[in-house]
Amino acid sequence: MRYRELGRTGLRVSEIAFGPEWMKGTPEETREIAETLRQAGVNYLDCWMSDPHIRSNLGFAMAGHTDEWIVQGHIGSCWVDGQYQRSRDRALVQPAFEKQLELLGVDHVEIGMMHYIDSVDEFEACMEGPFFAYVQELLQAGTIRHVGLSTHNPEVALAAVRTGKVEVIMFSINPAFDML
């Protein structure tokens, strides 16, 4: 497995990451997949899906090896009334993030990923408001070790870089951009 330095974090992560967001199988099936990946040298896990079943299975899969995974946990990915919901409301975001830690069986994640910010206006509002204040609280407490941002919008990614406050950007290509 080859490894690269992740953003400005100093962390060395595998070039292949584990993105288990749609793994709805059993805990044992999730563990088997995670263990196969871990033994192959994969050490980077992105957990954006807020479904408690998936997060619980991941916690089961990582048990005994949590220190070998670099976990990217999303802040703003919530589970409300049995459905995924993206939110910037601390009343939803904070308990969702705390539940994520509990279900994963960890007391921190390496990357606190500000979840799915896709417009410059939304980015500016997040950075100037209570959402980023909460991210900063998590960073100061050591609950997250580094700040990240996920987006599909290149303008948001550039704005994040310019702040100097975001260490990792997860940029997903949206098929709609292929049409431009």
Backbone torsions as a table, in degrees:
resi	resn	phi	psi	omega
1	MET	NA	138.2	175.1
2	ARG	-97.9	150.1	-177.6
3	TYR	-126.1	153.5	178.2
4	ARG	-136.7	155.8	174.0
5	GLU	-74.8	133.9	-175.8
6	LEU	-91.7	110.2	177.1
7	GLY	51.4	-132.7	178.7
8	ARG	-104.5	24.6	-174.3
9	THR	-87.2	-25.4	-172.1
10	GLY	82.8	-4.5	179.3
11	LEU	-77.0	141.7	175.8
12	ARG	-102.9	115.6	-177.6
13	VAL	-118.4	152.3	177.0
14	SER	-65.2	146.6	178.1
15	GLU	-65.7	-24.1	175.1
16	ILE	-104.3	131.0	179.4
17	ALA	-113.0	163.0	178.3
18	PHE	-101.7	113.1	178.3
19	GLY	-115.5	84.8	-169.1
20	PRO	-89.4	27.9	-170.3
21	GLU	-60.7	-23.2	-177.9
22	TRP	-113.0	18.6	-178.5
23	MET	-80.3	93.1	-176.1
24	LYS	-98.9	11.7	-178.6
25	GLY	-74.2	-158.3	-178.3
26	THR	-82.9	162.2	174.0
27	PRO	-56.3	-39.2	-179.2
28	GLU	-64.7	-41.1	177.6
29	GLU	-64.1	-42.2	178.5
30	THR	-63.3	-42.1	179.2
31	ARG	-62.9	-42.0	-179.1
32	GLU	-61.1	-44.0	179.1
33	ILE	-66.3	-47.5	-179.8
34	ALA	-60.4	-41.1	-179.1
35	GLU	-67.2	-40.5	176.6
36	THR	-60.5	-45.2	178.8
37	LEU	-64.9	-45.3	-179.4
38	ARG	-59.7	-44.6	-179.9
39	GLN	-66.6	-24.9	176.9
40	ALA	-83.2	-3.7	177.0
41	GLY	102.0	0.4	176.5
42	VAL	-68.8	129.5	-178.5
43	ASN	-130.3	2.6	-174.5
44	TYR	-113.7	124.9	-175.7
45	LEU	-126.1	124.6	177.4
46	ASP	-104.5	119.0	-177.9
47	CYS	-118.8	88.7	177.3
48	TRP	-98.4	-31.5	-175.5
49	MET	-64.9	125.5	-175.4
50	SER	-88.1	-1.7	178.4
51	ASP	-55.5	118.7	-176.5
52	PRO	-62.1	-28.3	177.6
53	HIS	-62.7	-46.1	-179.1
54	ILE	-66.0	-45.4	-179.2
55	ARG	-65.2	-37.9	177.1
56	SER	-64.2	-43.4	177.1
57	ASN	-61.3	-39.4	177.6
58	LEU	-64.1	-41.3	176.6
59	GLY	-59.7	-42.7	177.0
60	PHE	-62.8	-42.4	-177.1
61	ALA	-67.4	-33.9	-177.0
62	MET	-86.9	-14.2	-175.5
63	ALA	-51.2	131.9	-179.0
64	GLY	86.4	-10.8	-178.5
65	HIS	-135.6	17.6	-174.8
66	THR	-59.1	-30.3	-179.7
67	ASP	-73.9	-10.0	179.4
68	GLU	-93.9	-8.8	-179.3
69	TRP	-104.1	138.4	168.6
70	ILE	-98.4	108.9	-172.6
71	VAL	-98.7	131.9	174.1
72	GLN	-106.7	107.2	-179.5
73	GLY	-105.4	137.5	-174.5
74	HIS	-92.2	134.1	178.1
75	ILE	-103.4	115.3	-177.8
76	GLY	115.3	-2.3	173.8
77	SER	-97.6	111.7	-171.1
78	CYS	-119.9	159.4	176.3
79	TRP	-117.3	109.7	-174.9
80	VAL	-125.2	121.1	179.2
81	ASP	51.8	42.9	176.4
82	GLY	76.8	15.2	-178.3
83	GLN	-134.9	146.6	170.7
84	TYR	-64.3	138.4	173.7
85	GLN	-144.6	133.0	174.1
86	ARG	-88.6	132.1	-176.5
87	SER	-144.9	156.1	171.1
88	ARG	-118.3	1.8	-179.0
89	ASP	-79.5	116.3	-176.5
90	ARG	-57.0	-31.1	179.4
91	ALA	-61.8	-26.2	175.0
92	LEU	-97.6	-41.1	-172.5
93	VAL	-66.3	-46.2	-175.6
94	GLN	-63.1	-52.1	178.7
95	PRO	-63.2	-32.6	178.4
96	ALA	-65.2	-42.2	-180.0
97	PHE	-68.8	-41.6	177.9
98	GLU	-62.3	-39.4	177.7
99	LYS	-65.6	-37.4	177.2
100	GLN	-58.3	-48.4	178.7
101	LEU	-59.0	-45.5	-179.3
102	GLU	-60.0	-48.5	-176.9
103	LEU	-68.6	-32.3	177.1
104	LEU	-78.1	-14.0	179.1
105	GLY	73.6	34.5	-179.4
106	VAL	-129.4	160.9	175.9
107	ASP	-103.5	-3.2	177.5
108	HIS	-159.7	164.9	168.5
109	VAL	-125.3	151.4	-178.7
110	GLU	-68.9	-42.4	-178.5
111	ILE	-117.4	119.8	171.1
112	GLY	-93.1	99.5	-172.7
113	MET	-89.1	114.8	173.4
114	MET	-67.7	114.5	-165.2
115	HIS	-76.7	123.3	162.4
116	TYR	48.7	70.0	175.8
117	ILE	-105.9	114.1	-169.1
118	ASP	-119.1	7.0	172.7
119	SER	-134.8	151.2	179.9
120	VAL	-64.0	-39.1	178.0
121	ASP	-61.0	-44.0	178.3
122	GLU	-64.1	-42.0	178.5
123	PHE	-59.0	-49.0	-179.4
124	GLU	-61.9	-41.8	178.1
125	ALA	-63.5	-40.5	178.5
126	CYS	-64.1	-44.1	-175.6
127	MET	-71.3	-26.2	-177.3
128	GLU	-97.8	-4.2	-171.9
129	GLY	-118.2	-164.5	-176.1
130	PRO	-66.2	-22.9	179.6
131	PHE	-63.2	-52.7	-179.8
132	PHE	-69.6	-29.9	175.2
133	ALA	-59.9	-41.0	177.3
134	TYR	-65.1	-43.2	177.1
135	VAL	-56.8	-44.4	179.4
136	GLN	-63.5	-38.8	176.4
137	GLU	-60.6	-44.4	178.7
138	LEU	-62.3	-40.2	179.0
139	LEU	-65.1	-47.0	-180.0
140	GLN	-62.7	-34.5	-179.9
141	ALA	-79.6	-11.3	-177.0
142	GLY	81.7	8.9	179.0
143	THR	-72.8	-31.7	165.5
144	ILE	-120.8	147.2	-178.0
145	ARG	-100.7	-23.8	-179.0
146	HIS	-146.3	153.1	-178.3
147	VAL	-101.9	130.0	176.6
148	GLY	-127.5	172.6	178.8
149	LEU	-146.5	136.5	174.4
150	SER	-111.0	137.9	-178.3
151	THR	-156.3	164.3	171.7
152	HIS	-114.2	-0.1	-171.2
153	ASN	-109.1	118.2	-178.9
154	PRO	-61.3	-31.5	178.1
155	GLU	-65.8	-38.4	177.2
156	VAL	-66.4	-43.4	179.1
157	ALA	-59.1	-44.8	178.8
158	LEU	-64.6	-41.8	177.9
159	ALA	-61.0	-40.0	179.4
160	ALA	-64.4	-43.2	178.5
161	VAL	-60.0	-44.0	-176.2
162	ARG	-64.4	-25.6	-179.5
163	THR	-70.5	-29.5	-174.4
164	GLY	75.3	2.8	-177.2
165	LYS	-99.7	-10.8	-177.5
166	VAL	-109.5	123.4	-175.4
167	GLU	-95.1	-21.8	-177.0
168	VAL	-139.1	134.6	173.8
169	ILE	-121.3	126.8	173.2
170	MET	-101.7	109.3	-176.4
171	PHE	-108.8	112.4	177.8
172	SER	-98.8	136.4	178.9
173	ILE	-84.3	124.8	178.9
174	ASN	-90.6	127.4	-179.2
175	PRO	-53.9	-26.2	179.4
176	ALA	-62.5	-31.2	179.0
177	PHE	-68.8	-22.8	177.9
178	ASP	-65.4	-21.8	-177.3
179	MET	-83.0	-13.9	-175.8
180	LEU	-75.2	NA	NA
